[in-house]
């Protein structure tokens, strides 16, 4: 690995976060439909892999190698006790804002600016208040970066662990380095799961989605929780994979996850939202759903 790539993966905690999101936009251009299982597109996926930047490729290599069933279960034990901090949504937002991207000199927008752009587009489209709030908070789990977690354990497309890796996951060839792909307990179609056991019973690769879901799960309506928990689960909501692990409930909720995805991908812009103007609306919104302090 070159020094420059290594610096990005271990240095500025936000460098890969931004590059991963750019790569998602290349793979899923605006107005491209979600795929059904069986759609032919392996070749196209390989093309995106071939043209991906070296940092993005190296990021996926590490992600796919290290996200094992045991790793995910250990991270869940480590973080989901939520005993790191007690803070409100606004304090978490300030904390997230300390994550800056010094790889991109064109933009000095903060993480909250991007979240406001997402939320404001949802609001302009006339969606309910809980949907707007979901847009505003959905990436707060990226504070995992600030707890010293490596970027491949914070962002990246998520996928089930403990069962066979789908070849429709981007850079699936890197799963060859993942010990689970050699383990007969984990490399079968169902692995450790039962047919249609429901996603709530499935361990996805560890990252910011599952973490934030656990922080907010008592306070938001079910479609919001699905959006938060599965917004990076591209193999499911964009590639039509893993239907055999889902319940009827999950299938019912998939449409909400898909409704959220365009706001996640296509609302970033260089224009800074006017926070002073927007602040009263968002303070009311946060107060409507959340207590003053949450466990993180
Ligand atoms: Fe995210």
Boltz pocket constraint, residues with backbone or C-beta under 6 A from the ligand:
constraints:
  - pocket:
      binder: B
      contacts: [[A, 138], [A, 139], [A, 208], [A, 231], [A, 232]]
      max_distance: 6.0
